[in-house]
Amino acid sequence: MDWDGMIREELGTLVPYAPGLREEQVRERSGRDDICKLSSNESPFGPFPAAIAAMERELVGLNRYPEGASIALRERLAAIHNVPVSQILVGSGSNELLRLVAQTVLRPGDEVVYAWPSFVVYPMATTMFGGVHVRVPLDESETHDLDAMLAAITDRTRIVFLCNPNNPTGTYYSTDAFDRFLERLPEHVLLVLDEAYFEFVTAEDYPNGMDYFDGSRPIVVLRTFSKIYSLAGIRVGYGFAPEPLVHAVDCIREPFNVNSVAQAGALASLDDGVEVIRRRAENQEQKTYLYSGFDRLGISWVPSETNFVWIKTERPVEVFEALLEQGVIVRGFGATPALRVGIGTAEDSRRTIEAFAAAVARLGRI
């Protein structure tokens, strides 16, 4: 069989998404049982108690298909954000929504502008639907260079992806910078604001995408229950988009794309704003602890508005392996001179600094 001829040519450059190492793999390699998995930006805490109870109640009815349009969840989101239900998207994680939006609007040859490094799904979706990649490097502070991104837009640009705060660097662009960008953004461009980490933000000049969403302009705001709500294992994301785009996405998405357990857990999570605030504060406390430890060890880091920290190292592969020997899993990006370190519990933070200290002692200044 000529599979090269069978499979679409555009997919030839794609490689499967590679998740971080599993804890079992690191136990085998390190010989340690106390593993700190800090590679996937997951919450160190379990789902909210109300979400667990709601999900358990769904288990006895799993012989039935889920509610196909996630109506209860969309109605609750509509009430919270004062947005019509017809302008709300719900999907199997915000990843699915990114892909569906791209699939809905991209034609072969359309240009897609995104910063780099940023979320890996943007180039994947661009390639998947025959788009042309326009990568704009981050600026010297590892932040989106919005002026350079504007300059990269042409008459052929169909989508601009903005990840704020950015994954993997944890940086954010300010309200003033975004206002200037939006004023000059051409009307023919669909702006997709990926705000998967917005609940962790403490910066006062962060531009909340919902302050700009009016249901008319070509703006999409995407968010997730995977991070601060601790529901990564059931995959549910949501977003806000003009009604015609929501309708188009509904036409191509999988039927019943969000399972019953996910809908119930997400809906119940929205009632505990106090716990969201507590988790944001705990994340900030552990992040400050890591900053202090990195400073003591002479490790360069980038200020983060997320639940991870981007550290600079000219020896990323060696440092990654040295941390694994201590049972600490972070995220490497090949030869990119940096590592992404997730933020966990207080014990995780202590172990992280101990592991970096051991790496420095072994390798010298990293």
C-alpha positions as CSV (number, residue, x, y, z in Angstrom):
1,M,0.0,0.0,0.0
2,D,1.3,3.4,-0.9
3,W,0.5,5.2,2.3
4,D,2.5,8.3,1.3
5,G,0.1,8.7,-1.6
6,M,-2.9,7.9,0.5
7,I,-2.3,10.3,3.4
8,R,-2.7,14.0,2.8
9,E,0.6,15.6,1.8
10,E,0.1,18.5,4.4
11,L,0.4,16.0,7.3
12,G,3.8,14.8,6.3
13,T,5.5,17.4,8.5
14,L,3.4,16.7,11.6
15,V,4.5,14.5,14.4
16,P,2.3,13.1,17.2
17,Y,2.0,15.2,20.3
18,A,4.5,13.9,22.8
19,P,3.2,14.2,26.4
20,G,5.6,14.4,29.3
21,L,7.2,11.4,30.9
22,R,4.9,9.3,33.1
23,E,5.7,8.9,36.8
24,E,6.2,5.1,36.3
25,Q,8.9,5.8,33.7
26,V,10.8,8.1,36.0
27,R,10.5,5.7,38.9
28,E,12.3,3.1,36.7
29,R,14.9,5.5,35.6
30,S,15.6,7.3,38.9
31,G,15.0,4.4,41.3
32,R,12.9,6.8,43.4
33,D,9.3,6.4,44.5
34,D,8.8,10.1,45.5
35,I,8.2,11.6,42.0
36,C,7.3,15.2,41.4
37,K,5.5,15.5,38.0
38,L,5.8,19.1,37.1
39,S,5.9,18.8,33.3
40,S,2.2,19.2,32.1
41,N,1.0,22.4,33.9
42,E,-1.5,20.3,35.9
43,S,-3.0,21.4,39.2
44,P,-1.4,19.6,42.2
45,F,-4.8,19.5,43.9
46,G,-7.8,17.3,43.1
47,P,-11.1,18.5,41.6
48,F,-13.4,20.6,43.8
49,P,-15.4,18.5,46.2
50,A,-18.7,19.6,44.6
51,A,-17.3,18.5,41.2
52,I,-16.3,15.1,42.5
53,A,-19.8,14.6,43.9
54,A,-21.5,15.7,40.7
55,M,-19.3,13.5,38.6
56,E,-20.0,10.5,40.8
57,R,-23.7,11.0,40.4
58,E,-23.3,10.7,36.6
59,L,-21.7,7.3,36.7
60,V,-24.9,5.4,37.1
61,G,-26.2,6.9,33.9
62,L,-23.3,6.3,31.6
63,N,-25.3,3.9,29.5
64,R,-27.0,7.0,28.0
65,Y,-25.4,9.5,25.7
66,P,-24.5,12.9,27.2
67,E,-26.5,16.0,26.5
68,G,-25.4,16.8,23.0
69,A,-25.1,20.6,23.3
70,S,-23.9,20.9,26.9
71,I,-26.9,23.1,27.5
72,A,-26.7,23.3,31.3
73,L,-23.0,24.2,31.3
74,R,-23.5,26.8,28.5
75,E,-26.5,28.4,30.3
76,R,-24.4,28.7,33.5
77,L,-21.5,30.3,31.6
78,A,-24.0,32.6,29.9
79,A,-25.3,33.8,33.2
80,I,-21.9,34.3,34.7
81,H,-20.5,36.3,31.7
82,N,-23.7,38.0,30.6
83,V,-23.3,36.5,27.1
84,P,-26.1,34.7,25.1
85,V,-26.0,30.9,25.1
86,S,-25.7,31.1,21.3
87,Q,-22.3,32.7,21.6
88,I,-20.8,30.0,23.8
89,L,-18.6,27.1,22.7
90,V,-17.9,24.0,24.8
91,G,-15.5,21.3,23.7
92,S,-13.3,18.4,24.7
93,G,-10.6,20.7,26.1
94,S,-9.8,24.1,24.6
95,N,-7.5,22.1,22.3
96,E,-10.5,20.8,20.4
97,L,-12.0,24.2,20.2
98,L,-8.7,25.7,18.7
99,R,-8.8,23.0,16.1
100,L,-12.5,23.4,15.3
101,V,-12.1,27.1,14.9
102,A,-9.2,26.7,12.5
103,Q,-11.1,24.0,10.6
104,T,-14.1,26.3,10.3
105,V,-12.3,29.3,8.8
106,L,-9.0,28.2,7.3
107,R,-8.7,27.6,3.5
108,P,-5.5,26.2,1.9
109,G,-3.0,29.0,1.5
110,D,-4.5,31.2,4.3
111,E,-1.9,32.7,6.6
112,V,-1.9,32.1,10.3
113,V,0.1,34.5,12.6
114,Y,1.2,33.3,16.0
115,A,4.1,34.0,18.4
116,W,6.9,31.5,18.9
117,P,7.5,29.8,21.2
118,S,3.9,29.5,22.1
119,F,1.3,26.7,22.3
120,V,2.1,23.8,20.0
121,V,-1.5,23.4,18.8
122,Y,-1.3,26.6,16.7
123,P,1.2,25.2,14.2
124,M,-0.5,21.8,14.3
125,A,-3.9,23.3,13.4
126,T,-2.3,25.5,10.7
127,T,-0.7,22.6,9.0
128,M,-3.7,20.3,9.4
129,F,-5.9,22.6,7.3
130,G,-3.4,23.8,4.7
131,G,-2.6,27.1,6.3
132,V,0.7,29.1,5.9
133,H,2.7,29.5,9.0
134,V,3.8,33.1,10.0
135,R,5.8,32.7,13.2
136,V,6.8,35.9,15.0
137,P,9.5,35.6,17.6
138,L,8.8,36.7,21.2
139,D,10.6,39.9,22.2
140,E,13.6,40.1,24.5
141,S,11.4,39.7,27.6
142,E,9.9,36.5,26.2
143,T,6.6,38.3,25.6
144,H,4.4,38.6,22.5
145,D,5.8,41.3,20.2
146,L,2.4,42.7,19.2
147,D,3.9,45.4,16.9
148,A,5.9,42.7,15.0
149,M,2.8,40.6,14.8
150,L,0.8,43.4,13.3
151,A,3.6,44.0,10.8
152,A,3.3,40.3,9.8
153,I,-0.4,40.5,8.9
154,T,-1.2,40.7,5.2
155,D,-4.4,40.5,3.0
156,R,-4.0,36.7,3.2
157,T,-4.0,36.5,7.0
158,R,-7.0,34.6,8.3
159,I,-6.2,33.9,12.0
160,V,-4.1,35.5,14.6
161,F,-3.5,33.3,17.7
162,L,-2.6,35.1,21.0
163,C,-1.8,33.1,24.0
164,N,-2.1,35.3,27.1
165,P,-0.5,34.4,29.5
166,N,1.8,32.6,27.1
167,N,2.6,28.9,27.2
168,P,5.5,28.0,27.7
169,T,7.0,31.2,28.9
170,G,4.4,32.4,31.4
171,T,4.6,36.0,30.2
172,Y,1.7,38.3,29.3
173,Y,1.2,41.4,27.2
174,S,-0.4,44.4,28.9
175,T,-3.8,46.1,28.4
176,D,-2.1,49.2,26.8
177,A,-0.2,47.0,24.4
178,F,-3.3,45.0,23.5
179,D,-5.4,48.1,23.1
180,R,-2.9,49.5,20.6
181,F,-2.8,46.2,18.8
182,L,-6.6,45.9,18.5
183,E,-7.0,49.4,17.2
184,R,-4.8,48.5,14.2
185,L,-5.9,44.9,13.6
186,P,-7.5,44.6,10.2
187,E,-11.2,43.6,10.2
188,H,-10.7,40.6,7.9
189,V,-8.6,38.8,10.6
190,L,-10.1,36.4,13.2
191,L,-8.4,37.0,16.5
192,V,-8.3,34.0,18.8
193,L,-7.5,34.8,22.4
194,D,-6.3,31.7,24.2
195,E,-6.7,32.3,28.0
196,A,-6.1,28.9,29.4
197,Y,-4.2,30.3,32.4
198,F,-6.1,33.5,33.1
199,E,-7.3,32.4,36.5
200,F,-3.7,32.4,37.8
201,V,-3.0,36.0,36.7
202,T,-2.4,38.6,39.5
203,A,-1.1,41.5,37.3
204,E,-3.4,44.5,37.4
205,D,-2.7,45.4,33.7
206,Y,-3.7,42.1,32.3
207,P,-6.3,42.5,29.4
208,N,-9.2,40.1,30.2
209,G,-10.4,38.9,26.8
210,M,-14.0,39.1,27.9
211,D,-13.7,42.9,28.3
212,Y,-13.3,43.0,24.5
213,F,-15.8,40.4,23.4
214,D,-19.0,41.8,22.1
215,G,-20.3,39.0,20.0
216,S,-19.9,41.0,16.8
217,R,-16.3,41.7,16.2
218,P,-14.2,38.7,14.9
219,I,-12.9,37.8,18.3
220,V,-12.9,34.4,20.0
221,V,-12.0,33.9,23.7
222,L,-11.1,30.4,24.8
223,R,-10.6,29.0,28.3
224,T,-10.4,25.6,30.1
225,F,-11.4,23.7,33.2
226,S,-8.1,21.7,33.0
227,K,-5.9,24.0,35.0
228,I,-7.1,25.8,38.2
229,Y,-10.3,23.7,38.3
230,S,-8.2,20.5,38.2
231,L,-10.3,18.7,35.5
232,A,-7.5,17.9,33.1
233,G,-8.4,14.2,33.1
234,I,-11.9,14.7,31.8
235,R,-11.1,17.3,29.0
236,V,-13.6,20.1,28.9
237,G,-12.9,23.6,27.6
238,Y,-15.2,26.5,26.7
239,G,-15.1,29.7,24.8
240,F,-17.0,32.7,23.5
241,A,-17.5,33.5,19.8
242,P,-19.9,35.3,17.4
243,E,-23.0,33.3,16.8
244,P,-22.3,32.5,13.1
245,L,-18.9,31.0,14.1
246,V,-20.5,29.0,17.0
247,H,-23.1,27.6,14.5
248,A,-20.4,26.6,12.0
249,V,-18.4,24.9,14.8
250,D,-21.5,23.0,15.9
251,C,-21.9,21.8,12.3
252,I,-18.5,20.1,12.2
253,R,-17.8,19.1,15.8
254,E,-18.3,15.5,17.0
255,P,-21.8,14.7,18.2
256,F,-21.7,14.4,22.1
257,N,-18.2,15.8,22.1
258,V,-18.2,16.6,25.8
259,N,-19.0,13.5,28.0
260,S,-21.6,13.5,30.8
261,V,-19.0,13.3,33.6
262,A,-17.1,16.3,32.2
263,Q,-20.2,18.4,31.8
264,A,-21.3,17.7,35.4
265,G,-17.8,18.3,36.9
266,A,-17.4,21.6,35.0
267,L,-20.8,22.9,35.9
268,A,-20.3,22.1,39.7
269,S,-16.8,23.7,39.6
270,L,-18.3,27.1,38.7
271,D,-19.9,27.5,42.1
272,D,-16.8,27.7,44.1
273,G,-15.2,31.0,43.5
274,V,-13.6,31.0,47.0
275,E,-11.5,27.9,46.1
276,V,-10.4,29.5,42.9
277,I,-9.1,32.5,44.9
278,R,-7.4,30.2,47.4
279,R,-5.6,28.2,44.7
280,R,-4.5,31.4,42.9
281,A,-2.9,32.6,46.2
282,E,-1.3,29.2,46.9
283,N,0.1,29.2,43.3
284,Q,1.6,32.7,43.8
285,E,3.1,31.7,47.2
286,Q,4.9,28.6,45.7
287,K,6.0,30.6,42.7
288,T,7.6,33.2,44.9
289,Y,9.4,30.4,46.8
290,L,10.8,29.0,43.5
291,Y,12.0,32.5,42.4
292,S,13.9,32.8,45.6
293,G,15.5,29.4,45.3
294,F,16.4,30.0,41.7
295,D,18.1,33.3,42.7
296,R,20.1,31.6,45.3
297,L,21.3,29.0,42.8
298,G,22.1,31.6,40.1
299,I,19.4,30.3,37.8
300,S,17.8,32.8,35.4
301,W,14.0,32.8,35.3
302,V,11.2,34.7,33.6
303,P,8.4,36.3,35.7
304,S,5.3,34.2,35.2
305,E,1.5,34.9,35.4
306,T,0.8,31.1,35.2
307,N,1.2,27.9,37.2
308,F,4.7,27.3,35.7
309,V,8.1,29.1,35.4
310,W,10.3,29.3,32.3
311,I,13.9,29.0,33.4
312,K,16.9,29.7,31.1
313,T,19.7,27.2,30.7
314,E,22.3,26.6,28.0
315,R,22.4,22.9,29.0
316,P,18.6,22.0,28.9
317,V,19.1,18.3,28.1
318,E,21.7,17.8,30.8
319,V,19.7,19.7,33.4
320,F,16.5,17.8,32.4
321,E,18.3,14.5,33.0
322,A,19.9,15.6,36.2
323,L,16.4,16.6,37.6
324,L,15.0,13.2,36.5
325,E,17.7,11.5,38.6
326,Q,16.2,13.4,41.6
327,G,12.7,12.3,40.7
328,V,11.6,15.7,39.4
329,I,9.9,15.8,36.0
330,V,9.9,19.2,34.1
331,R,9.3,19.9,30.5
332,G,12.1,20.2,28.0
333,F,11.8,21.5,24.4
334,G,14.7,19.9,22.7
335,A,17.6,22.2,22.1
336,T,15.6,25.3,23.2
337,P,17.8,26.8,25.9
338,A,15.1,26.7,28.6
339,L,12.9,24.4,30.7
340,R,9.4,24.8,31.9
341,V,8.9,24.0,35.6
342,G,5.4,23.4,36.8
343,I,4.3,24.7,40.2
344,G,3.0,22.2,42.7
345,T,2.5,21.8,46.4
346,A,4.9,23.3,49.0
347,E,6.6,19.9,49.2
348,D,6.9,19.9,45.4
349,S,8.6,23.3,45.5
350,R,11.0,22.2,48.2
351,R,11.9,19.1,46.2
352,T,12.3,21.2,43.0
353,I,14.8,23.5,44.5
354,E,16.7,20.6,46.1
355,A,16.8,18.9,42.6
356,F,18.1,22.1,41.0
357,A,20.7,22.5,43.7
358,A,21.9,18.9,43.0
359,A,22.0,19.7,39.3
360,V,24.1,22.8,39.9
361,A,26.5,20.9,42.2
362,R,26.9,18.3,39.5
363,L,27.0,20.4,36.3
364,G,28.2,23.7,37.6
365,R,26.4,26.9,36.7
366,I,23.5,26.0,34.5
